[in-house]
């Protein structure tokens, strides 16, 4: 049985499968960047109340399976992508 989430006036189970690719699908998500990326995405998801069910980082793309409240999915994707890009570039420069 799948566990449904509840708010005041609704029950829901909303899950998204999100795939991101670097520009031109270059293989830039190597091992050390992959670890930083997973940590950053976990931190963001805890802060904003997203539940990452599964995450796979390949050298040329990222798979996320995320469960969240019934909000506009573009807000979730925009939040995840913008914050993790900023944090990842900070980690790479240091």
N, CA, C and O atoms as a Tinker XYZ file with bonds, in Angstrom:
   376  protein
     1  N      0.841000   -1.180000    0.000000    73     2
     2  CA     0.000000    0.000000    0.000000    64     1     3
     3  C      0.884000    1.240000    0.000000    63     2     4     5
     4  O      1.817000    1.343000    0.797000    81     3
     5  N      0.597000    2.156000   -0.872000    73     3     6
     6  CA     1.359000    3.388000   -0.967000    64     5     7
     7  C      0.890000    4.362000    0.106000    63     6     8     9
     8  O     -0.309000    4.508000    0.340000    81     7
     9  N      1.840000    5.027000    0.754000    73     7    10
    10  CA     1.514000    5.992000    1.798000    64     9    11
    11  C      1.166000    7.333000    1.179000    63    10    12    13
    12  O      1.999000    7.949000    0.514000    81    11
    13  N     -0.052000    7.787000    1.394000    73    11    14
    14  CA    -0.490000    9.077000    0.900000    64    13    15
    15  C     -0.171000   10.143000    1.942000    63    14    16    17
    16  O     -0.194000    9.871000    3.142000    81    15
    17  N      0.122000   11.332000    1.488000    73    15    18
    18  CA     0.351000   12.472000    2.369000    64    17    19
    19  C     -0.960000   13.231000    2.512000    63    18    20    21
    20  O     -1.835000   13.131000    1.652000    81    19
    21  N     -1.098000   13.987000    3.590000    73    19    22
    22  CA    -2.332000   14.742000    3.795000    64    21    23
    23  C     -2.023000   16.190000    4.140000    63    22    24    25
    24  O     -1.024000   16.496000    4.791000    81    23
    25  N     -2.897000   17.065000    3.691000    73    23    26
    26  CA    -2.939000   18.462000    4.112000    64    25    27
    27  C     -4.327000   18.698000    4.694000    63    26    28    29
    28  O     -5.069000   17.740000    4.909000    81    27
    29  N     -4.690000   19.931000    4.952000    73    27    30
    30  CA    -5.975000   20.223000    5.592000    64    29    31
    31  C     -7.174000   19.617000    4.860000    63    30    32    33
    32  O     -8.046000   19.017000    5.489000    81    31
    33  N     -7.220000   19.770000    3.545000    73    31    34
    34  CA    -8.404000   19.367000    2.807000    64    33    35
    35  C     -8.125000   18.381000    1.687000    63    34    36    37
    36  O     -8.941000   18.237000    0.776000    81    35
    37  N     -7.001000   17.708000    1.735000    73    35    38
    38  CA    -6.719000   16.781000    0.633000    64    37    39
    39  C     -5.745000   15.688000    1.054000    63    38    40    41
    40  O     -4.996000   15.821000    2.022000    81    39
    41  N     -5.787000   14.631000    0.309000    73    39    42
    42  CA    -4.813000   13.544000    0.387000    64    41    43
    43  C     -4.119000   13.504000   -0.950000    63    42    44    45
    44  O     -4.763000   13.671000   -1.986000    81    43
    45  N     -2.803000   13.284000   -0.953000    73    43    46
    46  CA    -2.088000   13.326000   -2.219000    64    45    47
    47  C     -0.877000   12.415000   -2.204000    63    46    48    49
    48  O     -0.332000   12.085000   -1.150000    81    47
    49  N     -0.478000   12.024000   -3.379000    73    47    50
    50  CA     0.763000   11.299000   -3.617000    64    49    51
    51  C      1.275000   11.792000   -4.973000    63    50    52    53
    52  O      0.913000   11.267000   -6.026000    81    51
    53  N      2.117000   12.803000   -4.910000    73    51    54
    54  CA     2.644000   13.406000   -6.129000    64    53    55
    55  C      4.133000   13.126000   -6.190000    63    54    56    57
    56  O      4.886000   13.490000   -5.287000    81    55
    57  N      4.547000   12.471000   -7.274000    73    55    58
    58  CA     5.949000   12.135000   -7.450000    64    57    59
    59  C      6.383000   12.530000   -8.853000    63    58    60    61
    60  O      5.645000   12.346000   -9.821000    81    59
    61  N      7.579000   13.071000   -8.948000    73    59    62
    62  CA     8.106000   13.528000  -10.223000    64    61    63
    63  C      9.414000   12.807000  -10.529000    63    62    64    65
    64  O     10.241000   12.593000   -9.643000    81    63
    65  N      9.586000   12.444000  -11.776000    73    63    66
    66  CA    10.854000   11.906000  -12.260000    64    65    67
    67  C     11.498000   13.020000  -13.070000    63    66    68    69
    68  O     11.015000   13.376000  -14.145000    81    67
    69  N     12.585000   13.565000  -12.553000    73    67    70
    70  CA    13.244000   14.713000  -13.169000    64    69    71
    71  C     14.600000   14.263000  -13.704000    63    70    72    73
    72  O     15.353000   13.575000  -13.014000    81    71
    73  N     14.899000   14.653000  -14.927000    73    71    74
    74  CA    16.191000   14.348000  -15.534000    64    73    75
    75  C     16.824000   15.657000  -15.982000    63    74    76    77
    76  O     16.202000   16.438000  -16.702000    81    75
    77  N     18.063000   15.897000  -15.554000    73    75    78
    78  CA    18.818000   17.077000  -15.974000    64    77    79
    79  C     20.058000   16.635000  -16.721000    63    78    80    81
    80  O     20.661000   15.614000  -16.390000    81    79
    81  N     20.431000   17.393000  -17.714000    73    79    82
    82  CA    21.654000   17.146000  -18.472000    64    81    83
    83  C     22.486000   18.419000  -18.493000    63    82    84    85
    84  O     21.933000   19.507000  -18.657000    81    83
    85  N     23.807000   18.310000  -18.330000    73    83    86
    86  CA    24.654000   19.491000  -18.512000    64    85    87
    87  C     24.586000   19.968000  -19.964000    63    86    88    89
    88  O     24.178000   19.226000  -20.858000    81    87
    89  N     24.986000   21.194000  -20.176000    73    87    90
    90  CA    24.951000   21.763000  -21.517000    64    89    91
    91  C     25.741000   20.881000  -22.477000    63    90    92    93
    92  O     26.850000   20.448000  -22.163000    81    91
    93  N     25.176000   20.623000  -23.621000    73    91    94
    94  CA    25.741000   19.763000  -24.664000    64    93    95
    95  C     25.978000   18.337000  -24.175000    63    94    96    97
    96  O     26.687000   17.564000  -24.820000    81    95
    97  N     25.384000   17.995000  -23.036000    73    95    98
    98  CA    25.493000   16.669000  -22.423000    64    97    99
    99  C     26.945000   16.234000  -22.219000    63    98   100   101
   100  O     27.292000   15.063000  -22.380000    81    99
   101  N     27.779000   17.205000  -21.862000    73    99   102
   102  CA    29.177000   16.893000  -21.554000    64   101   103
   103  C     29.252000   16.042000  -20.290000    63   102   104   105
   104  O     28.410000   16.172000  -19.401000    81   103
   105  N     30.238000   15.190000  -20.209000    73   103   106
   106  CA    30.428000   14.314000  -19.045000    64   105   107
   107  C     31.243000   15.040000  -17.980000    63   106   108   109
   108  O     32.431000   14.769000  -17.806000    81   107
   109  N     30.604000   15.957000  -17.274000    73   107   110
   110  CA    31.305000   16.760000  -16.271000    64   109   111
   111  C     30.973000   16.351000  -14.839000    63   110   112   113
   112  O     31.606000   16.839000  -13.903000    81   111
   113  N     30.009000   15.482000  -14.650000    73   111   114
   114  CA    29.597000   15.083000  -13.303000    64   113   115
   115  C     30.413000   13.875000  -12.854000    63   114   116   117
   116  O     29.892000   12.771000  -12.696000    81   115
   117  N     31.685000   14.112000  -12.656000    73   115   118
   118  CA    32.608000   13.053000  -12.253000    64   117   119
   119  C     32.418000   12.703000  -10.783000    63   118   120   121
   120  O     31.537000   13.251000  -10.121000    81   119
   121  N     33.235000   11.801000  -10.275000    73   119   122
   122  CA    33.042000   11.215000   -8.950000    64   121   123
   123  C     33.015000   12.243000   -7.815000    63   122   124   125
   124  O     32.101000   12.211000   -6.991000    81   123
   125  N     33.996000   13.154000   -7.751000    73   123   126
   126  CA    34.028000   14.116000   -6.644000    64   125   127
   127  C     32.888000   15.132000   -6.764000    63   126   128   129
   128  O     32.324000   15.534000   -5.746000    81   127
   129  N     32.543000   15.548000   -7.961000    73   127   130
   130  CA    31.422000   16.463000   -8.171000    64   129   131
   131  C     30.111000   15.747000   -7.865000    63   130   132   133
   132  O     29.186000   16.354000   -7.325000    81   131
   133  N     30.023000   14.483000   -8.198000    73   131   134
   134  CA    28.819000   13.697000   -7.948000    64   133   135
   135  C     28.501000   13.628000   -6.454000    63   134   136   137
   136  O     27.341000   13.755000   -6.063000    81   135
   137  N     29.515000   13.431000   -5.626000    73   135   138
   138  CA    29.299000   13.369000   -4.178000    64   137   139
   139  C     28.821000   14.708000   -3.628000    63   138   140   141
   140  O     27.897000   14.758000   -2.815000    81   139
   141  N     29.458000   15.800000   -4.077000    73   139   142
   142  CA    29.032000   17.137000   -3.650000    64   141   143
   143  C     27.594000   17.409000   -4.085000    63   142   144   145
   144  O     26.797000   17.961000   -3.326000    81   143
   145  N     27.281000   17.019000   -5.299000    73   143   146
   146  CA    25.948000   17.239000   -5.853000    64   145   147
   147  C     24.876000   16.527000   -5.038000    63   146   148   149
   148  O     23.829000   17.107000   -4.753000    81   147
   149  N     25.125000   15.291000   -4.666000    73   147   150
   150  CA    24.161000   14.533000   -3.861000    64   149   151
   151  C     23.936000   15.191000   -2.504000    63   150   152   153
   152  O     22.800000   15.290000   -2.038000    81   151
   153  N     25.023000   15.641000   -1.868000    73   151   154
   154  CA    24.920000   16.303000   -0.567000    64   153   155
   155  C     24.123000   17.596000   -0.672000    63   154   156   157
   156  O     23.259000   17.868000    0.161000    81   155
   157  N     24.413000   18.390000   -1.695000    73   155   158
   158  CA    23.713000   19.663000   -1.888000    64   157   159
   159  C     22.225000   19.429000   -2.139000    63   158   160   161
   160  O     21.390000   20.110000   -1.545000    81   159
   161  N     21.884000   18.484000   -3.001000    73   159   162
   162  CA    20.478000   18.209000   -3.301000    64   161   163
   163  C     19.739000   17.683000   -2.071000    63   162   164   165
   164  O     18.574000   18.024000   -1.866000    81   163
   165  N     20.396000   16.859000   -1.249000    73   163   166
   166  CA    19.771000   16.386000   -0.007000    64   165   167
   167  C     19.485000   17.552000    0.943000    63   166   168   169
   168  O     18.416000   17.615000    1.550000    81   167
   169  N     20.447000   18.475000    1.069000    73   167   170
   170  CA    20.261000   19.637000    1.944000    64   169   171
   171  C     19.104000   20.517000    1.465000    63   170   172   173
   172  O     18.283000   20.961000    2.267000    81   171
   173  N     19.045000   20.763000    0.164000    73   171   174
   174  CA    17.974000   21.592000   -0.386000    64   173   175
   175  C     16.615000   20.929000   -0.167000    63   174   176   177
   176  O     15.647000   21.590000    0.209000    81   175
   177  N     16.553000   19.628000   -0.403000    73   175   178
   178  CA    15.270000   18.931000   -0.266000    64   177   179
   179  C     14.785000   18.942000    1.181000    63   178   180   181
   180  O     13.583000   19.058000    1.421000    81   179
   181  N     15.682000   18.825000    2.137000    73   179   182
   182  CA    15.278000   18.895000    3.544000    64   181   183
   183  C     14.791000   20.291000    3.897000    63   182   184   185
   184  O     13.811000   20.439000    4.628000    81   183
   185  N     15.463000   21.314000    3.389000    73   183   186
   186  CA    15.093000   22.692000    3.700000    64   185   187
   187  C     13.718000   23.053000    3.138000    63   186   188   189
   188  O     12.956000   23.765000    3.792000    81   187
   189  N     13.388000   22.571000    1.930000    73   187   190
   190  CA    12.148000   22.952000    1.273000    64   189   191
   191  C     11.041000   21.902000    1.386000    63   190   192   193
   192  O      9.956000   22.103000    0.840000    81   191
   193  N     11.284000   20.801000    2.072000    73   191   194
   194  CA    10.248000   19.807000    2.305000    64   193   195
   195  C      9.996000   18.857000    1.151000    63   194   196   197
   196  O      8.907000   18.295000    1.034000    81   195
   197  N     11.000000   18.671000    0.292000    73   195   198
   198  CA    10.896000   17.691000   -0.785000    64   197   199
   199  C     11.453000   16.374000   -0.278000    63   198   200   201
   200  O     12.372000   16.365000    0.541000    81   199
   201  N     10.915000   15.272000   -0.749000    73   199   202
   202  CA    11.388000   13.958000   -0.334000    64   201   203
   203  C     11.998000   13.259000   -1.550000    63   202   204   205
   204  O     11.278000   12.814000   -2.445000    81   203
   205  N     13.321000   13.166000   -1.575000    73   203   206
   206  CA    13.993000   12.501000   -2.689000    64   205   207
   207  C     13.914000   11.000000   -2.449000    63   206   208   209
   208  O     14.543000   10.471000   -1.532000    81   207
   209  N     13.133000   10.322000   -3.285000    73   207   210
   210  CA    12.958000    8.874000   -3.173000    64   209   211
   211  C     14.144000    8.128000   -3.758000    63   210   212   213
   212  O     14.576000    7.113000   -3.212000    81   211
   213  N     14.675000    8.634000   -4.878000    73   211   214
   214  CA    15.834000    8.011000   -5.529000    64   213   215
   215  C     16.612000    9.087000   -6.270000    63   214   216   217
   216  O     16.043000   10.032000   -6.815000    81   215
   217  N     17.944000    8.916000   -6.274000    73   215   218
   218  CA    18.807000    9.858000   -6.973000    64   217   219
   219  C     19.947000    9.074000   -7.610000    63   218   220   221
   220  O     20.578000    8.239000   -6.962000    81   219
   221  N     20.200000    9.348000   -8.866000    73   219   222
   222  CA    21.306000    8.707000   -9.572000    64   221   223
   223  C     22.022000    9.779000  -10.372000    63   222   224   225
   224  O     21.410000   10.476000  -11.181000    81   223
   225  N     23.323000    9.907000  -10.142000    73   223   226
   226  CA    24.125000   10.882000  -10.871000    64   225   227
   227  C     25.041000   10.119000  -11.814000    63   226   228   229
   228  O     25.914000    9.366000  -11.382000    81   227
   229  N     24.829000   10.322000  -13.097000    73   227   230
   230  CA    25.658000    9.729000  -14.141000    64   229   231
   231  C     26.612000   10.813000  -14.635000    63   230   232   233
   232  O     26.380000   11.990000  -14.360000    81   231
   233  N     27.676000   10.460000  -15.353000    73   231   234
   234  CA    28.611000   11.495000  -15.819000    64   233   235
   235  C     27.975000   12.567000  -16.696000    63   234   236   237
   236  O     28.458000   13.699000  -16.725000    81   235
   237  N     26.897000   12.234000  -17.414000    73   235   238
   238  CA    26.316000   13.215000  -18.329000    64   237   239
   239  C     24.856000   13.553000  -18.038000    63   238   240   241
   240  O     24.233000   14.257000  -18.832000    81   239
   241  N     24.290000   13.078000  -16.929000    73   239   242
   242  CA    22.934000   13.453000  -16.549000    64   241   243
   243  C     22.622000   13.029000  -15.114000    63   242   244   245
   244  O     23.339000   12.231000  -14.510000    81   243
   245  N     21.521000   13.593000  -14.584000    73   243   246
   246  CA    21.078000   13.330000  -13.214000    64   245   247
   247  C     19.631000   12.854000  -13.266000    63   246   248   249
   248  O     18.809000   13.432000  -13.977000    81   247
   249  N     19.321000   11.801000  -12.513000    73   247   250
   250  CA    17.944000   11.334000  -12.360000    64   249   251
   251  C     17.518000   11.591000  -10.917000    63   250   252   253
   252  O     18.224000   11.216000   -9.980000    81   251
   253  N     16.365000   12.230000  -10.743000    73   251   254
   254  CA    15.777000   12.426000   -9.422000    64   253   255
   255  C     14.348000   11.909000   -9.445000    63   254   256   257
   256  O     13.604000   12.163000  -10.393000    81   255
   257  N     13.970000   11.192000   -8.414000    73   255   258
   258  CA    12.586000   10.789000   -8.225000    64   257   259
   259  C     12.153000   11.443000   -6.918000    63   258   260   261
   260  O     12.581000   11.032000   -5.839000    81   259
   261  N     11.303000   12.463000   -7.020000    73   259   262
   262  CA    10.988000   13.328000   -5.896000    64   261   263
   263  C      9.496000   13.296000   -5.585000    63   262   264   265
   264  O      8.660000   13.309000   -6.489000    81   263
   265  N      9.176000   13.256000   -4.299000    73   263   266
   266  CA     7.802000   13.370000   -3.834000    64   265   267
   267  C      7.673000   14.703000   -3.112000    63   266   268   269
   268  O      8.548000   15.086000   -2.336000    81   267
   269  N      6.578000   15.407000   -3.373000    73   267   270
   270  CA     6.413000   16.725000   -2.773000    64   269   271
   271  C      4.943000   17.070000   -2.595000    63   270   272   273
   272  O      4.065000   16.320000   -3.021000    81   271
   273  N      4.686000   18.184000   -1.976000    73   271   274
   274  CA     3.322000   18.691000   -1.810000    64   273   275
   275  C      2.769000   19.104000   -3.170000    63   274   276   277
   276  O      3.532000   19.285000   -4.120000    81   275
   277  N      1.462000   19.253000   -3.272000    73   275   278
   278  CA     0.882000   19.647000   -4.562000    64   277   279
   279  C      1.144000   21.120000   -4.893000    63   278   280   281
   280  O      0.241000   21.955000   -4.846000    81   279
   281  N      2.368000   21.407000   -5.219000    73   279   282
   282  CA     2.744000   22.748000   -5.658000    64   281   283
   283  C      3.098000   22.670000   -7.127000    63   282   284   285
   284  O      3.169000   21.582000   -7.697000    81   283
   285  N      3.313000   23.784000   -7.723000    73   283   286
   286  CA     3.671000   23.809000   -9.136000    64   285   287
   287  C      5.050000   23.159000   -9.294000    63   286   288   289
   288  O      6.005000   23.587000   -8.646000    81   287
   289  N      5.170000   22.131000  -10.146000    73   287   290
   290  CA     6.447000   21.426000  -10.271000    64   289   291
   291  C      7.586000   22.306000  -10.764000    63   290   292   293
   292  O      8.746000   22.041000  -10.451000    81   291
   293  N      7.280000   23.339000  -11.523000    73   291   294
   294  CA     8.356000   24.206000  -11.997000    64   293   295
   295  C      9.014000   24.958000  -10.857000    63   294   296   297
   296  O     10.209000   25.248000  -10.920000    81   295
   297  N      8.252000   25.282000   -9.806000    73   295   298
   298  CA     8.852000   25.930000   -8.644000    64   297   299
   299  C      9.864000   25.013000   -7.981000    63   298   300   301
   300  O     10.938000   25.461000   -7.579000    81   299
   301  N      9.535000   23.741000   -7.864000    73   299   302
   302  CA    10.439000   22.780000   -7.250000    64   301   303
   303  C     11.702000   22.625000   -8.093000    63   302   304   305
   304  O     12.809000   22.650000   -7.555000    81   303
   305  N     11.553000   22.468000   -9.384000    73   303   306
   306  CA    12.702000   22.283000  -10.263000    64   305   307
   307  C     13.566000   23.536000  -10.272000    63   306   308   309
   308  O     14.791000   23.444000  -10.198000    81   307
   309  N     12.943000   24.702000  -10.362000    73   307   310
   310  CA    13.702000   25.953000  -10.360000    64   309   311
   311  C     14.495000   26.100000   -9.064000    63   310   312   313
   312  O     15.661000   26.495000   -9.095000    81   311
   313  N     13.882000   25.789000   -7.935000    73   311   314
   314  CA    14.559000   25.886000   -6.646000    64   313   315
   315  C     15.743000   24.938000   -6.576000    63   314   316   317
   316  O     16.846000   25.343000   -6.207000    81   315
   317  N     15.522000   23.686000   -6.926000    73   315   318
   318  CA    16.606000   22.703000   -6.874000    64   317   319
   319  C     17.750000   23.088000   -7.797000    63   318   320   321
   320  O     18.908000   23.083000   -7.379000    81   319
   321  N     17.445000   23.423000   -9.050000    73   319   322
   322  CA    18.502000   23.718000  -10.021000    64   321   323
   323  C     19.273000   24.983000   -9.679000    63   322   324   325
   324  O     20.499000   25.002000   -9.787000    81   323
   325  N     18.589000   26.025000   -9.275000    73   323   326
   326  CA    19.290000   27.284000   -9.027000    64   325   327
   327  C     20.194000   27.187000   -7.808000    63   326   328   329
   328  O     21.343000   27.628000   -7.863000    81   327
   329  N     19.709000   26.627000   -6.719000    73   327   330
   330  CA    20.517000   26.555000   -5.501000    64   329   331
   331  C     21.664000   25.577000   -5.663000    63   330   332   333
   332  O     22.785000   25.870000   -5.246000    81   331
   333  N     21.404000   24.400000   -6.271000    73   331   334
   334  CA    22.508000   23.447000   -6.374000    64   333   335
   335  C     23.564000   23.934000   -7.349000    63   334   336   337
   336  O     24.738000   23.612000   -7.164000    81   335
   337  N     23.212000   24.691000   -8.374000    73   335   338
   338  CA    24.207000   25.226000   -9.296000    64   337   339
   339  C     25.119000   26.215000   -8.584000    63   338   340   341
   340  O     26.338000   26.166000   -8.753000    81   339
   341  N     24.544000   27.107000   -7.794000    73   339   342
   342  CA    25.342000   28.086000   -7.052000    64   341   343
   343  C     26.270000   27.388000   -6.068000    63   342   344   345
   344  O     27.460000   27.698000   -6.011000    81   343
   345  N     25.731000   26.443000   -5.288000    73   343   346
   346  CA    26.537000   25.742000   -4.289000    64   345   347
   347  C     27.629000   24.879000   -4.938000    63   346   348   349
   348  O     28.748000   24.812000   -4.428000    81   347
   349  N     27.315000   24.235000   -6.034000    73   347   350
   350  CA    28.283000   23.386000   -6.709000    64   349   351
   351  C     29.436000   24.218000   -7.259000    63   350   352   353
   352  O     30.591000   23.808000   -7.147000    81   351
   353  N     29.149000   25.381000   -7.855000    73   351   354
   354  CA    30.214000   26.244000   -8.364000    64   353   355
   355  C     31.080000   26.781000   -7.227000    63   354   356   357
   356  O     32.288000   26.952000   -7.397000    81   355
   357  N     30.471000   27.048000   -6.067000    73   355   358
   358  CA    31.274000   27.476000   -4.898000    64   357   359
   359  C     32.240000   26.360000   -4.499000    63   358   360   361
   360  O     33.409000   26.626000   -4.221000    81   359
   361  N     31.762000   25.116000   -4.468000    73   359   362
   362  CA    32.605000   23.985000   -4.082000    64   361   363
   363  C     33.718000   23.734000   -5.091000    63   362   364   365
   364  O     34.829000   23.371000   -4.704000    81   363
   365  N     33.441000   23.920000   -6.365000    73   363   366
   366  CA    34.445000   23.678000   -7.396000    64   365   367
   367  C     35.555000   24.719000   -7.320000    63   366   368   369
   368  O     36.729000   24.393000   -7.499000    81   367
   369  N     35.188000   25.965000   -7.057000    73   367   370
   370  CA    36.188000   27.046000   -6.997000    64   369   371
   371  C     37.089000   26.933000   -5.780000    63   370   372   373
   372  O     38.229000   27.397000   -5.818000    81   371
   373  N     36.607000   26.328000   -4.700000    73   371   374
   374  CA    37.415000   26.225000   -3.469000    64   373   375
   375  C     38.322000   25.063000   -3.477000    63   374   376
   376  O     39.059000   24.849000   -2.514000    81   375
